[in-house]
Every structure is written in structure tokens, then in C-alpha cells.
Amino acid sequence: MRRREFITLLGGAASWPLAARAQEPAMPVVGFVSGRSNESSVRDGGAFRKALNETGYVEGQNATIEYHWLEGQYDRLPSLMADLARRGVAVIVTFGSNPAALAAKAATTTIPIVFLTASDPVRLGLVANLSRPGGNVTGVSFFSAELAAKRLAFLHELVPAATRVGVLVNPTDATRADTTVTDVAAAARMLGLEIVVLNAATRGEIDVAFETLARDRIEALFVAPDVFFNIRRVQLATLAARYRVPTTYAVREFADVGGLLTYGASISDAVRQVGVYTGRILKGEKPADLPVVQPSKFELVINAQTAKAIGLSVPDKLLVAADEVIE
């Protein structure tokens, strides 16, 4: 064989792996959008990745996850969702943010969307119904009128002498705020309690809300489930302790930073289901065929240190019922 032919053959052989690599399909991209901050969602991100792993998808090996932490800056949503839709990501996951889920649905009717919400997804307009979502959207909802009633009942057991209860809502999420007020008001009537609605959408407005609690002698506080309040949980728990206001929250993370009482769906369990649905969709299943999941596991957590600090004695009945007591 002549030298020139030999060199040509070598050159062609060297190019084969490059050509083969160029033809390999790109890894599917999951757009993960959270209204919270990265620092406050480390546990949740880990639970999502673990569940995704269980379905056969490992980040960096056969799937790419793009994390977008909004930190409550919902004005970023239109451009972010438009970009994800334009690039044709495989799945959009919206974690705990109604505005993000709605923005995703507005941006695309074809890319699968998996949401996690504490609101009624039918009322929000995300799905047609829970058992047959239809369209390109499904997910996990731990919305329940009974959940609000149970949380208020636990607060009433803790402070039975309290008759006026504040309900703190974020008016920028009007649907969730209205639903919370309606559910708590119905439960309050059954317990013979009066509720006072307080609005807060900024750090300063949270301060004002607690000043109002003190001025108007509101004896306890029910904090609505809301991403903004989760971000400000240290501020809320600190103010509740300073003003000595018995307060109940929706997720256990509040108890970890000094919140008195939390009751709600297991967030880690809900996040796991979001990860499972994401993996199933990556394998080819359609959101329209995946019913909206409603968690069956709920957690009552009591911070006994906080109770002692504000002069409360936790009834034995509550201590026995609690899934965890922080001493």
C-alpha cells in the first residue's frame, strides 16, 4: 500500500469515533424552577434527584437538570419560561410556586410540566381534573380544606383560651390567599373562633403584621402556606417568639428554625413523587395519563423549646399525637 493511501485510511479511521459521538442523542434537559432559594431547598433538591435516580435517570450521566432559583422574584418568570420553551427542554418542573406553574402552562402546550403545589390545581386552571389531568400538565398537590381545619384545631388545642386568631396571607398569590381564608374561616366557625386577616408580601409588611397583632391583641397566628413565607421563615419565627404569639405553619422547616407548631403534608414525600413523575415522563409517559397525586403522609411537629420560651405548656395529648417534638 502506498504511503498516501495509508495516511488517508488512518485519517478516516480517526474520524469514526467523532462522527459516532456527533450522532449520539443529547441528554434530556429538565428545567427545575423553584420560587425559593438554593440554600433553603438543599434537602428538597436531593429528594428530587434521588427519586429521579430510582427511575433510571442520573444527573450528569443520562439527564441534565437546570436549576432556576427565583428567590421570590416572580417577575423573572415570563422570560425564563419563554426561554425553556424556545429551547425545547424535555420537562419543566415547578416546585412549590403557583406563579411558576401558571407561567409554564402559559409558555407551552407541548412540553410536559410537573408541578408541586399547596393549592387546588383544578381551581388554578392547571388541570381539567385530578384523575384525568388532560393536556401537558400533571403533578402533586397537597391542597386540602381538611388540612387547614386540622392545623387550626391543633393550634386551638395548644392555646384553648385564645379566641382571636390572625391569618397571615400573601396577597400577591390571590388564589391561595382566598382559599386559605375561606378554609380557615369555615374551621374557625366550628371552633367558635374569630379570625383577622393580615396581608404581607414584603419583609417590612411582615414586621407591620406583627405590630398589628400586638396592637389589636390577636392571640394566635395561622401562617398560610406560601413560598414567600418559607423564604422568610427565620423572620417569622423570630417575630413570633419576640411577640410571644403562638403560631402554626404549614411545613416542618419552620419548626427547625424555632417555629412553634407545624402540620402538613410530608414535603420530602411530595418531592419524591415529583421526581418519579419526571422520570416516567422522560421514559415516554404522557402527563395527561398521570393522575395528580395527593399525599397521604402528614406530619405534626412541635418545638417544645419555643413553647417553653413563650410560656406555653404543651398538652400531653398533643405531645403524643406529634410525629416529632423538638426539645
N, C-alpha and C positions, 0 to 999 in steps of 0.2 A: 504493500500500500504506500502510495506516495505521501510525503510529509504533509502537504497542504490538505489532502483529504483526511488524514489522521487528525489534524488540528480542528477541521470543520466538524468531524464527528464528536470530538471531545467537547467542543463548544455547544453543540446541540444537546449532548447528554447533560451538561451542567445546567442547561436551562429548563430541563424537565421538572425538577422539584419546584422551581419558581412558578412555572406555569400551573402546576398542580395546586400550589398554595393559593394562587390567584383565583382558582376556581372553587376553593372551599367556601361554603356559605359563612357569612359573617355571624357572629354570636348575636342572639336576640337581645335587644335592649329593653330593660324595664325602667320606665320613668317613675321614680318613687317621690311623691310630693307630700310633704308634711307641713302643717301650719306652725309647727313647733320648731325648736332649735335642735341642732345636732346633739349638744351637751345634755339636753333634757330627755333625749329619746334613745340613748345608747342601748338600754335594755330592750326596747321595742324593735329597734333595728336588728338586734341579734336574734330575737324571736322570729322575725320575718325571714331572715337568711336561713335559720335552722329549718324552718318549715319548707322553704324552697328547696333546701338540700334533700329533704325527705322525698320530694317528688322527682329527684334526679337532676336538679339544676344547682350548680355550684358557681358562685360569683367568681368571675375571672377565668373559669375553665370552659364552661359552655353557656354562660349568660353574663351579661353586663348590667349592673344596676347603677343608674344615675340618680344620685340623691339631691333633692332640692329642698332646703330647709327655709321656709318663709319667715319664721320668727314673727308671725302675726302681720307681715306686710302683704296683705291680700291684693294690693294694687299691682303687684308683680304677676298676678295670675294670668291675665289675658295674653300677655306676650309670651309667658312661659308655656302655656298650653298650646298656643299657636305654633310655637317652635317645635314642641314634641309631636304635634300632629303633622307639621310640614315634613319632619324627618322620618315619619312613619315608624315610631318605636313600636315594639311588639305588644306591650301592655302599659297602661297608665294606672298606677296605684295611688289613691289619695287617702292619706292617713289622718283620720280624726278631724277633718275640716270640711264642713258643708260647702263653703265657697269654692274650695278646690274641686270637689266632686262636681258641682254645678258648672264650673268653668271648663272642666274636662269634657263634660257632656256637650256643652255649647261649642267646643272646638272640633269635635269629631263624632261622626255617627258610625264609623267603621272600626277604629282602633278599640280593642277591648279595654274596659275600665273596671277596676276592682276598688270599691270604697270601704272605708270603716267609718261609721257614723253613730252618734248617740241620738240621732233624730229619726223620725219616721220617713224612710226613703220614698214611700208612696206619696205622702203629703208633700215632700220636697220636689217630687216630679222626676226622681232619678229612675224609678222603675214603674212598670204598669201595676204589678202586684208582687207580693213576696214569693209566692211559689213559682210563678212564671214571669220572670223579670221582663222578658222581651228586649229587643234592641241589643245594644253593645255594652250594657252596664249590669253589674251584679256586685255583691259584696257581703259585708257583715254589719248588722245593725243591732245595738243593744238598747234601742228605744223601747220603753215600756211605761205606761201610765202607772202600773202597779209598782214599778221601781221607785218612782218619786214618792208614792204613798208610803212605801216601806221605809224609805230613808227618813221621811218626816216623822214616822211613827217611832223610829229608833231615837231620833232627837228628842221627841216628846217624853220617851221613857227616861232619857238621861236628865232632862230638866222639866219634870212634870208641872212645876209651878209657873213656868213661862206660858204666857197667853198671847204675846205679840211676837211674831216671827218675821224677820226680814227675808226677802227672796232677792238675791243678787243675780242680775242677768246682764248679758252683753247686748245692747240694742242694735249693734251692727249685724248681728245674726238674728234677724227679726223672727224667723220661723221657729228657731229653737227657743228664743226668749218667750214667745207667745205660748208655745207648747208647755214649757216649764211652768209658767204662771198658771195656765189653765189646770194642769195636773196637780200642782201643789195646792191651789185654791180649793179644788174638789176634795183633796185629802184633808185639808185644814178644817173644812166644814164638818167632816165626820168626827174630827177630834176636838171641835169646839175652839179652834184657834183663829186668831186674826192675822192676816198676812199684810205686809207692807212691801211693795215692790221698789227695789233700788236698782238704778242703772249705772253701769260703769264700762267704759270702753278704752280708758287710758289709766296709766298709773296714778295720775292725780285724781281721777274720778273715783278710784278705789279708796283713796285717802278720805275723800269727801263722804263716801258712803258710810265709812266707819264713824266719822264725825256725826253724821245724821243718826246712826244707830244709838250713839251715846246721848245726843241731844233729845231724841224722841223716846228714849227709854224702851227701845226694842230689845227684847230679852234673849233672843237667839237668832241664828242666821243659817239660811239654806243657800248654798252657793250652787248655781246652775252648772251643768256640765258644759264646758266651753274651752276651746283651745287657748284663748287669751288668758283665761283664769288659770289654766295649767301652767302657762309660761310665768305667771305672776304668783305662783303658789307660795313661795317663800314670803313675799309681801303680805299675802292674805293671812297666812298662818301667824306671822309676826304681829300683825294688827289685831287679830282675833285674841291673841294672848295678852297684848297690851291693854286692850279694852275689856278683857275678861268676858268675851262674848262666846258662849257655846256655839260651835259652828260645825255643820256637816258638809261634806264634799263628796264628789262622785267617784273619784279614783284614789287608790291607796297611796299614790305618790305624795299626796298632801299629808298623810299620816307620817310619812318618812321625814318630813321637814317640820313636824310639830303640829299638824292639823289634828283636831280632837277626834273626829269620827268620820270614817269614810264607809260608804256602802255602794257597791255597783258591780257590774259585770267584771269578770277577770279579764283585764286588758291583754295580758300575755296570751291567754287562750284565744281571744278575738284576733289578735295579730297573727297568731299561728294559722288560723283559718284563712286569713287574707293571703298568707304565703302559700298555703295549699291550693287555694283557688288560682293564684297566679301561675303556679306550676302546671296545674291541669289545663289552663288556657294555653300556656306555651306548648303543651303537648297536642293541642288541636281542639279542645272542647270549646263550646260557644257560651258566652255569658248568658245568653237567652235561655240556655238549658240548665243553668246552675241556680237553684233557689237561693234567695237571700237568707243567710244564716243568722239565727238569733241565739246567742249564747245561753247555756243553761247553768253555767257556773257563776256564782256570785260570792262576793267577799265582804265581810264586815270586819273592819279593823278599828281598834280603839287605842288611842295614845293615852295611856294611864298617867304618864309624866305630865302631859298637858292638863289633864283633868285635875290632877293634884295642884298644879301651879295656879289654876284659876279658881280653886276652892270647891271643886266638884267631887262627889263621891259616886263612883260608877256602881249602879245596882248589880247585884250578883247575877240577876237574870241576863243582863247584857253581857257580862263577862263570860258567862257560859255559852251564850249564843255566838260570841265573836270567833272569827276564824283566826285572828291574831290579836294579841294585846301587847303593845309596846310599853315595856316597863322602864 
